[in-house]
Amino acid sequence: MALLIFSVMLGLLLLGFPMIVPLVVGTFVGFIEIFGDVSKMQFVIQQFLAGIKPASLVAVPMFIFAADIMTRGQSANRLIEMVMKFIGHIKGGLAVSTSAACTLFGAVSGSTQATVVAVGSPLRPKMLKAGYKDSFILALIINSSDIAFLIPPSIGMIIYGVISETSIAELFIAGIGPGLLILLLFSIYSVIYAVINDVPTEPKASWKSRLNAVKQALWPLGFPVIIVGGIYGGIFSPTEAASICVLYAIILETLVFKTMKFKDVFDTAKSTGLITGVVFILVAAGAAFSWVISFAQIPQQLLSSIGIAQMQPKEILFVISVAFFIGCMFVDPIVVILILVPIFAPVVNSVGLDPVLVGTIITLQVAIGSATPPFGCDIFTAIAVFKRPYIEVIRGTLPFVLILFFVTAMLIFFPDISLFLRDLAFKE
């Protein structure tokens, strides 16, 4: 049965159908194989509806909406300008500023693709003018956007938390350590690259202009304070934080910065609605597909064939990392989370692995796969936004991917990188 389901799905993908079609068709093929007819089709429909029922999923469109408003307004540019004023003058400072800006914008958007657009669009021309090779710039932008998947709020972590019934608040806090470690390592590599290639430095900004940039960025910096501070302080849940962020973004861009009118907010809401519709259809289809393959005992068969039951916890984490990384090289990250998390969940629970650590590692692998050839979604976002050929976009990715693999290994062998802040915030 497993061979039939995955053959049908692969065939549809190769024929060029969007991922939702193979997912739905695979679900119904599996259902008919199990029950023999369509008389009990209501069970599948129930699973579709159950997939989008959790209240925590409300946070997804809210964070997308807030990110859209900020991208169209001034928030992103003010954050970028502040970072540039402080570190733009050091060797490789422009590249370091790009990674830092991705981290800051990730802390207000939770989306890798939104970060590629918001940070890459203004900074790529500056880096080209400064003498950086375009292949390095593009690789830096799409891989630094991975940090947005780890720094709260993370849409990937929300989906994982809903599917695995793990605390989203704990996942958010656990992503901060790995995200900052990636920023540090990317910054070191950027400085080395600039020294080797003798990239000129930017003029040093005066303290007056730096203080002015901080003043201009104070309002946008309120987003991570609201999200992390509010959740850490137990003031509100991640879902409530998402709603507050939308309200904050609307007030900021319409009343404080006055870069948008209320009509523009409604237009942005329409765009967010379209994206949300796609995401929720994928979530619903993924939930139904996971139910079908679980009912057919396919995950148990697959995992037993590789002897995962006899593996040590670190070996299981390695298998999980490889599976999610490879999956996201070819398929949309949300789909990979929806399909693979239910497969590995029983094994994770049986050996006593911390689901928050597992979620952090999975989120990192999803982020890496999103920026890795052949079909990483961030690659195609960069192609569309910057209008550069595929080969040029992926040419400089290898050093960044190796750094991200190193961080993965660090998380497996030194889990406190992720869990220290979580334990500090949530453990008695």
SVG drawing of the C-alpha trace seen along z (x, -y; Angstrom):
<svg xmlns="http://www.w3.org/2000/svg" viewBox="-21 -63 63 67">
<polyline fill="none" stroke="black" stroke-width="0.4" points="0.0,0.0 2.8,-2.4 4.4,-1.9 1.1,-2.6 0.4,-5.8 3.9,-7.3 4.1,-6.2 0.8,-8.0 2.0,-11.1 5.4,-11.1 3.8,-10.7 1.5,-13.7 4.4,-15.8 6.5,-15.0 3.5,-15.9 3.7,-19.4 0.7,-19.4 0.9,-21.6 1.6,-19.8 -2.0,-20.0 -3.1,-17.7 -0.8,-14.7 -1.5,-15.1 -5.3,-14.9 -5.2,-12.2 -2.7,-10.1 -5.1,-10.4 -8.1,-9.1 -6.0,-6.3 -4.9,-5.1 -8.5,-5.4 -9.9,-3.3 -7.1,-0.7 -8.0,-0.4 -11.8,-0.3 -12.3,0.9 -15.0,-1.7 -16.1,-5.2 -19.0,-4.4 -17.1,-5.6 -15.7,-8.7 -17.0,-10.8 -14.1,-9.6 -11.6,-11.3 -13.7,-14.5 -13.7,-14.6 -9.9,-14.3 -9.7,-17.3 -11.8,-19.4 -9.9,-18.2 -6.6,-19.3 -7.6,-22.9 -9.6,-22.8 -6.9,-23.6 -7.2,-27.1 -3.4,-27.5 -3.5,-27.7 -5.1,-31.1 -1.6,-32.4 -0.5,-31.5 -2.6,-34.0 -2.1,-36.6 1.7,-36.5 1.5,-36.4 -0.8,-39.5 1.5,-41.4 4.5,-40.6 2.7,-41.7 1.8,-45.1 5.4,-45.6 6.9,-44.7 4.7,-47.2 5.4,-49.9 8.6,-51.3 9.3,-48.8 11.6,-46.6 13.6,-49.5 14.0,-51.1 15.4,-47.9 17.8,-47.5 19.0,-51.1 19.7,-50.7 21.8,-47.6 23.7,-49.2 24.6,-52.3 26.3,-50.1 28.2,-47.4 28.2,-48.5 31.7,-50.0 33.6,-46.9 35.2,-44.5 32.3,-42.5 30.0,-44.7 27.4,-45.0 27.1,-41.2 26.9,-40.9 24.2,-43.6 22.3,-41.5 22.3,-38.5 21.5,-40.6 18.6,-42.3 17.2,-38.9 17.3,-37.9 15.5,-41.0 12.9,-40.8 12.5,-37.1 11.6,-38.2 8.7,-40.1 7.6,-38.0 8.3,-34.3 8.5,-33.7 11.7,-32.9 10.1,-34.0 8.9,-37.3 12.5,-37.9 14.0,-37.2 11.8,-39.9 11.9,-42.5 15.7,-42.4 17.0,-41.3 15.4,-43.9 17.0,-47.0 20.4,-45.4 21.3,-43.5 21.9,-46.6 24.1,-48.1 26.1,-44.9 26.6,-44.8 27.8,-48.4 30.2,-47.6 31.9,-44.9 30.4,-41.6 29.8,-38.9 26.1,-38.3 26.4,-34.6 27.6,-35.3 24.9,-37.9 22.0,-35.7 23.3,-32.7 23.7,-35.0 20.1,-36.3 18.3,-33.0 20.3,-31.2 20.1,-34.1 16.4,-34.0 16.6,-30.5 17.1,-32.3 13.5,-33.7 12.3,-30.1 13.9,-29.7 13.6,-33.1 10.1,-33.5 7.5,-33.8 8.1,-30.8 5.3,-29.6 7.0,-26.2 7.1,-25.8 3.4,-26.7 2.6,-23.9 4.9,-21.4 3.4,-22.3 -0.1,-21.8 0.7,-18.4 2.8,-17.0 0.8,-18.7 3.9,-20.4 3.9,-23.8 4.3,-26.5 5.5,-29.0 8.3,-26.6 9.2,-26.0 9.4,-29.8 11.9,-30.3 13.9,-27.2 14.6,-28.6 16.4,-31.7 19.7,-30.0 20.2,-28.2 19.1,-31.3 21.7,-33.5 24.4,-30.8 23.6,-30.7 23.8,-34.5 27.2,-34.4 28.7,-31.8 27.3,-33.5 28.9,-36.7 32.3,-35.1 32.1,-33.6 31.1,-36.9 34.0,-38.7 36.4,-36.0 34.9,-36.3 35.3,-40.1 39.0,-39.8 39.9,-37.2 38.1,-39.1 39.3,-42.5 35.8,-44.0 35.8,-47.7 34.2,-48.9 31.4,-51.4 32.0,-54.8 31.7,-54.8 28.5,-56.4 28.6,-59.0 27.1,-58.4 24.5,-61.0 23.2,-59.2 23.4,-55.9 21.2,-57.2 18.8,-58.7 18.6,-55.3 17.9,-53.6 15.2,-56.2 13.6,-55.5 13.7,-51.7 12.3,-51.8 8.7,-51.2 9.5,-48.2 11.7,-46.7 8.5,-46.5 7.5,-43.4 10.0,-41.0 9.4,-42.6 5.7,-41.9 6.2,-38.3 9.1,-37.0 8.4,-39.3 4.7,-38.6 5.0,-34.8 8.0,-34.6 6.2,-36.7 3.1,-34.6 1.0,-37.6 -0.5,-36.0 -0.3,-32.9 1.4,-32.7 -2.0,-33.0 -2.9,-36.1 0.6,-37.5 -0.1,-37.1 -3.3,-39.1 -1.6,-41.8 1.2,-42.0 -1.4,-42.6 -3.0,-45.5 0.5,-46.9 1.5,-46.7 -1.7,-48.5 -1.3,-51.3 2.4,-51.6 2.1,-51.9 -1.2,-53.9 -1.0,-56.2 2.6,-56.5 4.6,-56.2 1.6,-57.1 2.9,-55.0 -0.4,-53.1 -4.0,-54.1 -6.7,-51.9 -7.7,-51.0 -4.1,-49.6 -4.6,-47.4 -7.7,-45.9 -5.8,-45.2 -3.1,-43.6 -5.7,-41.5 -6.9,-40.1 -3.4,-39.1 -3.0,-37.4 -6.3,-35.7 -5.1,-34.1 -1.9,-32.9 -3.7,-31.6 -6.2,-29.7 -3.3,-27.8 -1.6,-27.1 -4.8,-25.8 -5.7,-23.6 -2.3,-22.1 -2.7,-21.6 -6.1,-20.0 -4.9,-17.7 -1.8,-16.8 -3.8,-15.9 -6.0,-13.6 -3.0,-12.0 -1.3,-11.4 -4.5,-9.7 -4.6,-7.4 -1.0,-6.3 -1.2,-5.8 -4.3,-3.7 -2.5,-1.6 0.5,-1.2 2.8,-2.5 5.0,-4.6 5.6,-1.5 6.6,0.5 9.0,-2.2 10.6,-2.7 11.0,0.9 12.7,1.5 15.6,-0.8 15.7,0.6 14.9,-2.7 13.6,-0.9 17.1,0.3 18.7,-3.1 20.0,-5.4 18.4,-8.8 21.2,-10.7 21.0,-8.3 17.2,-8.8 17.7,-12.6 20.2,-12.1 17.7,-10.0 15.0,-12.7 17.3,-15.4 18.2,-13.6 14.5,-12.8 13.3,-16.4 16.3,-17.9 15.8,-15.7 12.0,-16.1 12.3,-20.0 14.7,-19.9 11.8,-18.7 8.5,-19.6 6.9,-22.5 8.1,-22.7 4.6,-22.7 3.7,-19.5 6.9,-17.8 6.1,-18.7 2.5,-17.5 3.6,-14.2 6.7,-13.3 6.0,-14.5 3.2,-11.9 5.5,-9.2 8.3,-9.9 6.2,-11.0 5.7,-7.5 9.4,-6.8 10.2,-10.2 7.8,-9.5 8.9,-5.9 12.6,-6.8 11.8,-9.9 13.3,-12.5 12.3,-16.1 9.7,-17.1 10.8,-20.7 14.4,-19.7 13.0,-17.6 10.9,-20.4 13.8,-22.8 15.9,-20.4 13.1,-19.7 12.5,-23.4 16.2,-23.9 16.2,-21.1 13.0,-22.5 14.8,-25.9 17.9,-24.4 15.9,-22.4 14.0,-25.5 17.2,-27.1 18.9,-24.0 18.7,-22.8 17.0,-21.4 13.6,-22.8 14.0,-24.8 11.2,-27.3 13.4,-30.2 15.5,-29.7 12.5,-30.2 11.5,-33.2 14.9,-34.8 14.7,-33.9 11.3,-35.7 12.3,-38.7 15.9,-39.4 15.3,-38.0 18.5,-36.0 19.1,-32.6 18.8,-29.4 22.5,-28.5 23.6,-31.9 21.2,-31.8 22.5,-28.4 26.2,-28.8 27.3,-30.2 25.1,-28.2 27.5,-25.4 29.5,-27.2 26.2,-28.3 24.7,-24.9 27.8,-23.4 27.5,-25.9 23.8,-24.9 24.8,-21.2 27.4,-22.1 24.7,-23.8 22.5,-20.7 25.2,-18.5 25.8,-20.9 22.1,-20.7 22.1,-16.9 25.2,-16.6 24.7,-19.8 20.9,-20.2 21.2,-22.9 22.0,-25.3 18.2,-25.1 16.8,-24.0 18.7,-26.4 16.4,-29.4 13.4,-27.1 14.3,-25.6 15.0,-29.0 11.7,-30.4 9.3,-27.4 10.8,-25.0 10.3,-25.4"/>
</svg>
